Amino acid sequence: MDQRDLDEAVARATGERLARVRRRGFSLLRGGVMEREPQVVDWDAVDESFRVGMQRPPRKPR
């Protein structure tokens, strides 16, 4: 499939004019889809870093 075929296929599928599809700049992916490792957050560790006491600190004697 070349660029013209892609633009025409997108125009047919979306009902848009070919000129509008060309302006949008659709392109074929080369070399396959790049998969990335998911970003994982350990919310327990994040929560632990913000842990604060709920009691007031003792008053210093005057």
C-alpha positions in Angstrom: 0.0 0.0 0.0 1.4 3.4 -0.9 0.4 6.8 0.4 -2.2 7.4 -2.3 -3.9 4.0 -1.5 -3.9 4.9 2.2 -5.4 8.3 1.7 -8.1 7.0 -0.5 -8.9 4.2 2.0 -9.2 6.7 4.9 -11.3 9.0 2.8 -13.7 6.1 1.9 -13.9 4.9 5.5 -14.5 8.3 7.1 -16.5 10.0 4.3 -14.0 12.9 4.3 -12.8 14.5 1.1 -9.5 13.2 -0.2 -7.9 16.7 0.1 -8.8 16.9 3.7 -7.4 13.5 4.5 -4.1 14.5 2.7 -3.9 17.6 4.8 -4.2 15.5 8.0 -1.0 13.6 7.1 -1.9 10.0 7.7 1.1 7.6 7.2 1.8 3.9 7.3 3.8 2.6 10.3 7.0 1.1 9.2 8.7 -1.7 11.1 5.7 -2.7 13.1 4.2 -1.4 16.3 6.6 -0.4 19.1 5.5 -2.0 22.4 6.6 -0.3 25.6 6.7 -1.7 29.1 3.8 -0.3 31.1 4.7 2.3 33.7 3.7 1.0 37.1 3.3 3.0 40.2 3.6 1.4 43.6 1.0 3.5 45.4 1.9 1.9 48.8 5.4 3.2 48.5 4.2 6.7 47.4 1.8 6.8 50.3 4.5 5.8 52.7 6.7 8.7 51.6 3.9 11.2 52.5 2.9 9.6 55.8 2.5 12.2 58.5 1.5 11.8 62.1 -1.9 12.8 63.2 -0.8 13.9 66.7 0.6 17.2 67.6 4.2 17.2 68.7 4.6 17.6 72.5 4.9 21.2 73.7 8.3 22.4 74.8 8.3 23.5 78.5 8.8 27.3 79.0 
